[in-house]
Amino acid sequence: MDHKQIPTEIDREVRIPFQGFYNTAHDNVFDMALEQINTDDSNDTVEVISMDNVEWTAVRLGYAQKYLAEIDKTLALNARFSRIIGQKDYAIGNDILLARVDCSKLVELHDAINADPARKAAWAYYVKEALTERPGFIPYFSAEVEDWGAFGTWDDAQIDCMLAFRGIELEIDETEIAMELMEYVDEKIWSSVIDPDQVPGHVNNKTETQLST
């Protein structure tokens, strides 16, 4: 690879494939876990923890970190959690999961895609489909990936596009990951109760950092 193509940064903040928390499998697993908590052995509904007695920001933050650890087993990027950007208006998009990844890993992925003719063609097709102008959408980048120039000059959005493509290549199933994290969500809801006095039994209430907005 030409030296000019190698990024000068040690690592980079990138967007990890993640549907977000609004109206997705991740949101659904929160509802399922709370419903399970509020269902007794006879399958009757009993309010043990009310919806408004949970610090959901802490639940989402902890979940995002666990989700990243799970998805990175497949992505193999040694990704390190950075932050979650929550949306104030979900009409314009869903939550974004960001992580820091060593640039060497990104270079390896870029090179591997371009070294395989079939993957390179699939990547070019993906970019064309994603960035072709259509009503209501005028892309900032060319729909021809060959026009993007040296990898080291790519914008964050171009890197994110490559990672989204990699997620599709790997057929990552976010619903499956969400269901695997059900037990964690249950525990996290219990530890994120706002007022333990309203909940029968002991609650170990822990507060974590807030989501970025």
C-alpha positions as CSV (number, residue, x, y, z in Angstrom):
1,M,0.0,0.0,0.0
2,D,1.2,3.5,-0.8
3,H,2.4,5.3,2.3
4,K,0.0,8.2,1.6
5,Q,-2.8,5.8,2.1
6,I,-1.9,4.9,5.7
7,P,-3.8,7.0,8.3
8,T,-1.5,9.0,10.6
9,E,-3.8,8.6,13.7
10,I,-3.2,5.7,16.1
11,D,-6.9,5.1,16.5
12,R,-10.2,6.5,15.3
13,E,-13.7,6.9,16.6
14,V,-16.0,4.9,14.3
15,R,-19.7,4.1,14.1
16,I,-20.5,0.4,15.0
17,P,-23.4,-1.3,13.3
18,F,-26.3,-0.7,15.7
19,Q,-30.0,-0.1,15.0
20,G,-30.4,2.1,18.0
21,F,-32.9,2.0,20.9
22,Y,-36.0,3.3,19.4
23,N,-38.5,0.7,18.1
24,T,-35.8,-1.9,17.6
25,A,-34.9,-5.4,18.9
26,H,-32.8,-3.6,21.6
27,D,-35.8,-1.6,22.8
28,N,-37.9,-4.7,22.7
29,V,-35.6,-6.7,25.0
30,F,-35.9,-3.9,27.6
31,D,-39.7,-4.2,27.4
32,M,-39.5,-8.0,27.6
33,A,-37.2,-7.9,30.6
34,L,-39.4,-5.4,32.6
35,E,-42.5,-7.5,31.7
36,Q,-40.7,-10.6,33.0
37,I,-39.8,-8.8,36.3
38,N,-43.4,-7.8,36.7
39,T,-44.9,-11.2,36.1
40,D,-45.3,-13.7,39.0
41,D,-45.0,-17.5,39.1
42,S,-48.7,-17.7,38.2
43,N,-48.2,-15.6,35.1
44,D,-50.1,-12.7,36.6
45,T,-49.0,-9.1,36.2
46,V,-47.7,-7.5,39.4
47,E,-45.9,-4.2,39.5
48,V,-42.6,-4.9,41.1
49,I,-40.6,-2.2,39.2
50,S,-42.6,0.5,37.5
51,M,-41.4,2.0,34.2
52,D,-40.8,5.4,35.7
53,N,-38.8,4.0,38.6
54,V,-35.8,3.0,36.4
55,E,-32.9,5.1,35.3
56,W,-33.1,4.0,31.7
57,T,-30.1,6.1,30.7
58,A,-27.9,3.9,32.8
59,V,-29.6,0.7,31.4
60,R,-29.0,1.9,27.8
61,L,-25.4,2.8,28.6
62,G,-24.5,-0.5,30.2
63,Y,-26.4,-2.4,27.4
64,A,-24.4,-0.5,24.7
65,Q,-21.1,-1.5,26.3
66,K,-22.2,-5.2,26.6
67,Y,-23.6,-5.1,23.0
68,L,-20.3,-3.7,21.7
69,A,-18.4,-6.5,23.5
70,E,-20.7,-9.1,21.9
71,I,-20.7,-7.7,18.3
72,D,-16.9,-7.2,18.4
73,K,-16.5,-11.0,18.8
74,T,-17.7,-11.1,15.2
75,L,-16.3,-7.8,13.9
76,A,-12.9,-8.6,15.5
77,L,-11.8,-5.0,15.6
78,N,-10.8,-4.8,19.3
79,A,-13.2,-2.0,19.5
80,R,-13.3,0.1,22.7
81,F,-16.5,1.8,23.8
82,S,-16.5,5.5,23.3
83,R,-20.1,6.9,23.6
84,I,-23.7,6.6,22.6
85,I,-25.3,9.6,20.9
86,G,-29.0,9.7,21.7
87,Q,-31.4,11.3,19.4
88,K,-33.7,14.1,20.6
89,D,-36.0,13.5,17.6
90,Y,-36.2,10.0,16.4
91,A,-37.9,11.2,13.2
92,I,-34.4,12.1,11.9
93,G,-32.6,8.9,12.9
94,N,-31.9,6.5,15.7
95,D,-29.2,6.3,18.4
96,I,-25.6,6.0,17.3
97,L,-23.0,3.7,19.0
98,L,-19.4,5.0,18.7
99,A,-16.2,3.1,19.6
100,R,-12.5,3.6,19.2
101,V,-10.6,1.3,16.8
102,D,-6.9,1.1,16.0
103,C,-6.4,2.5,12.5
104,S,-4.3,-0.6,11.7
105,K,-7.4,-2.7,12.0
106,L,-9.3,-0.5,9.6
107,V,-6.4,-0.6,7.1
108,E,-6.4,-4.4,7.4
109,L,-10.2,-4.5,6.7
110,H,-9.9,-2.1,3.7
111,D,-7.0,-4.1,2.2
112,A,-8.8,-7.5,2.7
113,I,-11.9,-6.2,1.0
114,N,-10.0,-4.9,-2.0
115,A,-7.7,-8.0,-2.2
116,D,-10.7,-10.2,-3.0
117,P,-12.4,-9.5,-6.4
118,A,-15.8,-10.7,-5.2
119,R,-15.7,-8.7,-2.0
120,K,-14.4,-5.6,-3.8
121,A,-17.3,-5.9,-6.3
122,A,-19.8,-6.3,-3.5
123,W,-18.4,-3.3,-1.7
124,A,-18.6,-1.1,-4.8
125,Y,-22.2,-2.2,-5.3
126,Y,-23.0,-1.4,-1.7
127,V,-21.6,2.1,-2.0
128,K,-23.4,2.7,-5.3
129,E,-26.8,1.6,-3.8
130,A,-26.2,3.6,-0.6
131,L,-25.0,6.8,-2.3
132,T,-26.9,7.1,-5.6
133,E,-28.9,10.3,-5.6
134,R,-32.7,9.9,-5.2
135,P,-35.7,12.0,-4.3
136,G,-35.0,13.6,-0.9
137,F,-31.4,12.4,-0.8
138,I,-28.4,14.2,-2.3
139,P,-25.2,12.3,-1.3
140,Y,-22.1,14.2,-0.2
141,F,-19.7,11.5,-1.5
142,S,-19.5,9.9,-4.9
143,A,-21.4,6.7,-5.4
144,E,-18.3,5.3,-7.2
145,V,-16.0,4.1,-4.4
146,E,-13.0,4.4,-6.8
147,D,-13.5,8.2,-6.7
148,W,-12.9,8.2,-2.9
149,G,-9.2,8.4,-3.2
150,A,-6.5,7.1,-0.8
151,F,-7.9,5.4,2.3
152,G,-5.9,7.7,4.6
153,T,-7.9,10.6,3.3
154,W,-11.3,9.1,4.0
155,D,-13.9,11.0,6.1
156,D,-15.5,9.4,9.2
157,A,-18.7,8.8,7.2
158,Q,-16.8,6.8,4.6
159,I,-15.1,4.6,7.3
160,D,-18.6,4.1,8.8
161,C,-19.9,3.0,5.5
162,M,-17.2,0.4,5.2
163,L,-18.1,-0.9,8.7
164,A,-21.8,-1.0,7.8
165,F,-20.8,-3.1,4.7
166,R,-18.7,-5.4,6.9
167,G,-21.7,-5.9,9.2
168,I,-23.8,-7.0,6.2
169,E,-21.0,-9.3,5.0
170,L,-21.0,-11.0,8.4
171,E,-24.8,-11.3,8.5
172,I,-24.8,-9.8,12.0
173,D,-28.2,-10.5,13.7
174,E,-28.9,-7.8,16.2
175,T,-32.1,-9.5,17.4
176,E,-30.1,-12.6,18.3
177,I,-27.5,-10.5,20.2
178,A,-30.3,-8.6,22.0
179,M,-31.9,-11.9,23.1
180,E,-28.6,-13.2,24.4
181,L,-28.3,-10.0,26.5
182,M,-31.8,-10.5,28.2
183,E,-30.3,-11.7,31.5
184,Y,-27.9,-8.8,31.6
185,V,-30.8,-6.4,30.9
186,D,-32.8,-7.9,33.8
187,E,-29.9,-7.4,36.2
188,K,-29.2,-3.9,34.9
189,I,-32.9,-2.8,35.4
190,W,-32.7,-4.0,39.0
191,S,-29.4,-2.1,39.6
192,S,-30.9,1.1,38.0
193,V,-33.9,1.4,40.2
194,I,-34.3,5.1,41.2
195,D,-36.2,4.6,44.5
196,P,-35.5,1.2,46.0
197,D,-38.1,1.8,48.8
198,Q,-40.8,1.3,46.2
199,V,-39.4,-2.1,45.3
200,P,-39.8,-5.3,47.4
201,G,-36.4,-6.7,48.2
202,H,-32.9,-5.3,48.1
203,V,-31.7,-3.3,45.1
204,N,-28.1,-2.4,44.5
205,N,-28.6,0.9,42.8
206,K,-25.6,2.0,40.6
207,T,-25.6,5.1,38.4
208,E,-23.4,5.3,35.3
209,T,-22.4,8.2,33.0
210,Q,-25.1,9.9,31.0
211,L,-25.6,9.4,27.2
212,S,-24.2,12.0,24.9
213,T,-26.8,14.2,23.2
